[in-house]
């Protein structure tokens, strides 16, 4: 009975997310979207495409990595990345002013599914867990993710940088270089990454978030590029991402902290 109710609930949500764009002609929309949003986009994009007739061609990657690709000449109609990264693109005149904040997430802590779950509820407990771990995974600073520098700073604030740095395993970032894969494969005993990315891997368990005094909240924002070829369809998709009904999906994917 519960499954039937849940199925009806899902159908209701999907129906509510359908957006009528008013466009008479179907378009192909090129979008650059942070990997942190991937699990939610995979649920939000299909009803938009069915209702509008438009097709989304999505490139996923770390926020900073996407910005570099965009600045190097890779085309896009819209971009969804961490807000500070988007603000810089707006400042450079690459993205139109007026960003739309669509979701937010923070840095979570994960272990392999079924593995012991150390206490990470306070800075002192997290310090003990990191010192005890045989290996620790986070994104490589060069990959362009927003968490690497912050996590390195957390190690320094906890006074354990010298002890844990030799144990660190780096993930490249993006769909093919996720921290959660380091954890699920056993290469890293503990992984630190945006919670939405960790939660997208069913083989890992998020055991907590960084304590508030050590946390980084990433606001994920959307904007229209100044070189957009499909401006109105792109705007319609951003409205779809920002619709109140989308919050149900964001909450389930670790994107509504």
ZIBEL-V812625 format. One line per field, one symbol per residue. ss: DSSP state (@ for helix, = for strand, . for the rest). phi: phi as a letter, one per 30 degrees, with the letter a starting at -180 (. if undefined). A space follows every 50 residues. Layout:
# ZIBEL-V812625
ss=???
phi=???
This chain:
# ZIBEL-V812625
ss=.@@@@@@@@@@@@@@@@..........=======@@@@@@@@@@@@@@@@ @@..=======.@@@@@@@@@......=====@@@@@@@@@...=....= ============..........@@@@@@@@@@...====.@@@....@@@ @@@@@@@...@@@@@@@====.......@@@@@@.....=====@@@@@. ...======..@@@..=========.....@@@@@@@@@@@@...@@@@@ @@...=.
phi=.dddddddddddddddddccdiddbdbcccbcbeeeceddddcddedddd dcidccccccldedddddddddjddadbbbbeedddedddddidbdejdc dcaaabdcbbbdeidecddbdbedddedddddddabcaddeddjdccedd deddedddibeddcedcdcccdjiecbdeddedddidbdbbbaeeddddd cdcbbdclceeedcdbccccbcacddcecbddeddddddddcdeddeede ddcicbd
